[in-house]
């Protein structure tokens, strides 16, 4: 006996971040009506820059987003890895043309807000997708006709809607996750990220062009250009307790400078330029936990928030969207089974990359003999071999 769902019933997506917006576009291409609910009163992205590696760009290209993103993106030719102790360059990792030729898609860096706004504009231009702000799911009921009755608030007013599925794309502090039995809350890693952006004409030319990764004990620094190259995004990740009441806060520049007090003068000069720094607690959600329950599924940070030491958090949410749509065509007769298939296909890859990020968190912050060994390996590695280490990540395609 079929337990099919009428294709007229929409899919509800909780969260209009990068993952939710991408999922809305991908599911609409499969023929679904989509209702996208966002608890905020306006769609805005916190944070600053992110990296769009070829695996993510492949999906965005399939969705017709890449051309609109290009004016906002920056394509560094190399990632230069340096010692935060001595200031010397340890290695060069080719990106740019080398990665595009190797994987068929670009390696871009971009401001989160620019990516989100381009996705949002396309979503709003796509018939069959409805975006409702100041709206949040608060409960679900099963239906005798094998779908969901979704109860949510829209601008303070209670609403009820029959839907075929609920997709939780509501981030690291997901409320949808609470609807999945056996879920675990996000955990603080003991590390924080300080972030700032600087107009590119305010920084010396040595910071223009290639991206940079600086390694030192208990901290590392990343810099790259965003906003089409017009701003420099600077991120410093340090081991530090979290004492604020919220999970993001204004940061004290003097505290940051103290944490990097034994770094090279050029780094201290760089972090002195921004007037304002913000900081975030770095939290994660174990990817091996449950993602689905009946007609409900998690994706992106709601399912597997990861530490940013492999720069794949946004890319994994974008990949999730493509594979979710692959397993959930409009003709799907068994929605729960389709969602379980999505979870099975995605979980091992995401857990693998999450593990790489955890290992990098240790390696980046080595001191003593382990740091000497790490730096020596980097110095004697061929540049192309360093890029090739990411082939299993960057070479992923949604047909897999």
Secondary structure, DSSP 8 states (H G I E B T S, - for coil): ------TTSEEEEE--SHHHHHHHHHHHHTT--EEEE-SSSS----S-EEEE-HHHHHHHHHTT-HHHHHTT-B--SEEEEEETTT--EEEEEE-HHHHHHHHSS--EEEEHHHHHHHHHHHHHHSTTEEEESSEEEEEEEE-TTSSEEEEEEETTEEEEEEEEEEEE---TT-SGGGGSTT----EEEEEEEEEEEEEGGGS-GGGSSSEEEEEETTEEEEEEEEGGGTEEEEEEEEE----SSSSEEEE-HHHHHHHTTTS-HHHHHHHHH-S-EEEEEEEE--TTS--EETTEEE-THHHH---TTSS-HHHHHHHHHHHHHHH--TT-S-HHHHHHHHHHHHHHHHHHHHHHHHHHHHHTT--HHHHHHHHHHHHHS-HHHHHHTTHHHHT--TT-
